[in-house]
Structure formats: structure tokens, C-alpha cells
Amino acid sequence: MSMAARDEDPWTVLARGVGRWSGEEWFAPGPWAPKGEELAGRSDARLILGGKGLASEYEQLTDGVTMLVAHTVIRWDGAAGEFIMHFFSDPGGDPMEMRGRREGDGLVFEGQGPGGPMRQTIRYGDDALEITTEGLESEADGWETLFEGRYEREPAPEPTPEPVSYTHLRAHETNPCISYAVFCLK
């Protein structure tokens, strides 16, 4: 049996989250932002666990100053048939775990957050990423948006050639190359 991923394998959506992302974020008025707040966010994400996991390092900024650093690991749990998101933030805060499912080109997670039940929806576009976090204060009121983030993929940096020494170049010479050079110079 082949272990290669197929397009229909649930975890293949994680590859859409790979890259460097930056964008704008909005917090609704609440415990994290009493008056509501607009911020900037950026992250760097890479595949792990043979493509069945995505690790992300995240920074939240206000006026160019880092206010929060967090790490997210999303992994596919084949035994349970679902995704698990682990969220760790600095400074402090208890790690959070949410379980989720694939929906089209995105993921939807639900779990217990600091203020009660939470749902996070992640939608991947070609070069766009949208994240919405909702909280549930009561069944009667339904889900309320707490956070929205819209990000764009940053272009990959151009590779820069590294200078090499003359000795390094000479190490690549072979006898046929040297013989050819000597013959051509005569």
C-alpha cells in the first residue's frame, strides 16, 4: 500500500498554510481588548510529521512592537479521524487544545477556551488566509465573533549567492578539466 498523500486525504489541506503570512487583525471588545482593537499579525508555518502536521510561530504587534508570541501545532489524528490544534502563548497562559474537521479548503475547530466554548475557523486561499475565532456565552445568543484575522502570503525571499574562496573553486577541478585547459592554452 502506498503511503503517498492523495488529494482526498484530509491532512493535505495543511500544505496550504505553509509560508510566511502577515496581515491585519481585529479583536471585538471583551476581556482581551476592552475597547476592541486593530492589530497586526505575522506567522511563519511549515509542515511537520510527514505532512500530517503544521507548526506555526506567530507574533502579534501593536505599532510595530511585539505584544504576543504564540505557537500553534495542528496535526491529523488518524485514529480519531480528526485534526487536533495545540495552542501555546507567551507570556504565560495555559496551553489550549481544540479538535476539528476539514471543511473545503479550511478547518473548523471547537473546544474550551479561557472564557468558555470556542470555535476557530481557518480558511486557506491561494495567497490568502482568514482566521475567525468565536465564543459561545449562551446557547440562546449563539456564536459571537471575538477575533478576525486576514493575512497575505509573503513572497519567498530570493536566494542570495554566497561567495566562495579560490581554494574552494580549485577543489572542484578535475584532471580532465586541467588537461583541457592546458591543451587549449598551447
N, C-alpha and C positions, 0 to 999 in steps of 0.2 A: 504494500500500500504506500502511495506517495505521501510525503509529509509537506509537499509544497502547498502554499496557501492558494485557495481558489477565490475568485471574486465574491462568491456567495458565502464564504466563511465570515462569520460575524466580526472577527477582530481586524479584518482588512481595512475597516474604516479608520483605524488608529493611524495608519500611514498618512492620512490626510492632515493630521495635526502636527506632522514633523516640520520643523523650521523655526525661524526667529519671527516673532509676532510683536507688533506694537499697535496701540490704539487708545481709544477713549473709553472711560468707564463712568458709570453713574450709579450712585447709591441713593436709594429712597430715604426720606427722613426716618430715623429709627435709632436703635442703640449704637450702631457703628458710625452713624453720621446724623446727629440730632437735627440738623437743618437740611439734610440732603447734601450731596457733594458730587462734583465732577472731578475726576482724577485721570491720570494716565497710567497705563499698564503695559508691561512688556514681558515676554517669556521666550524661553528657548527650550524646544522639545525635541526628543529623539526616541526612536524605537528601542526597546529592550526586550528581553525574554524571547528572542527569536521572532520578533514581530508581533507577539501577543501581549505586549505591554508598551506604554508610552510614559516616559518620565519627563516632567516639565519643571523648570526652575522659573519662578515668577517674581516680579518686582512691581510694586505699586508706588507711584510717585505723585507728589504734590509740589508744584513749582520746581520740578527737577530734582527734588530731594526724595530719597527712598524712604517710604513710610512703613512698608511691609515687605517682607521676603517670605515666600512660601514655596513649597514643593508638592507636586501632585504626581501620583503614580496611578495610572489607570491600567488594569490588567484584565485579561479574559480568564474566567474561571470555567474551564471546560466541564468539570464535574457538576457544577451548579447550572451551567448554561447561561451565565450572566457575566456582566462586567462588574468589577469592584474598583471604586475610586478611593484612594487613600490621600488625605489632605493634611499637610503639616505646615504650621506657620510659625514664623519668628517675629516678634518675641512671644514666647510662651504659647498658651492655648493648647488645649488637648487635641491630639490627632482626631480627625473625623473620618469615618468610613461610610460610604454610600454605595448602594447596589443599583445596577442599571441594565438597560437593554439598548439595542441598536434600533433606531428609527430612521430609515432612509440613509442620508449622509450624515447622520448625527447620532448622539447618545442622550439618553434621559436617565438621570439618577434620582433616587429617592432615599432619604434616610433621616436620622435625627440630628438636627443642628443645635447650636447653643441656645436658640430661642424656641425650639420645638421642631415639628416636622418640616423638612426642606426638600425642594426639588431643584435640580440643576439640569438645564438643557444646553447641550453643546451642538452647534450646527457648523459643519465644515463646508465652505465653498472652495472654488479653485484657489483663490488667493485671499480668502476672507474667512474669518472665524467669528462666530457670535456666541456669547455665553449669557444665559439668563438664569438667575437664582430667585426662587420664590419661596415664601414661607406660608405656613398654614396656621393661623391663630385659632380659627374655629371652623368646623365643617360648614356651618351656616354661611360664613363670609367667603369661603373658598380660598384659592391660592392668591397671594398678593406678591407683586414683583418687588424684590428687595434690591436687586443689583442687575445691571445690564452692561455688557462689555462688547465693543465692536473693534475688531483688530484686523490689520492687514499684514500679509506675509512680507517680510523684508527681503530684498534681493540677496541672493547668496554673495558673499564677498568674492571679488576676483582674486584668483591665486596670484601671489607675487613671487616672481622668480628669486631664488636665493643665490647669492654669489658663491662661486666655488673657487678653490685655490688652483694655481697652476699645477701643483703636485697632484691634486685630485684628477685634473684632466689628463695628466700624463699616465695615471694609473689605469686609465681606460684604453690606452694604446695597446695594440697587439703587434706581434712580429709582422703579419701581412700588411698592416697599416704603415708601419715604419718602413718596410721594404718598398712598398708602393711609393711612399713619399721620397725615399732616396732615389728610386729609379726615375721618377718624374722630374726630379731636380737636376739629373745629369744631362 
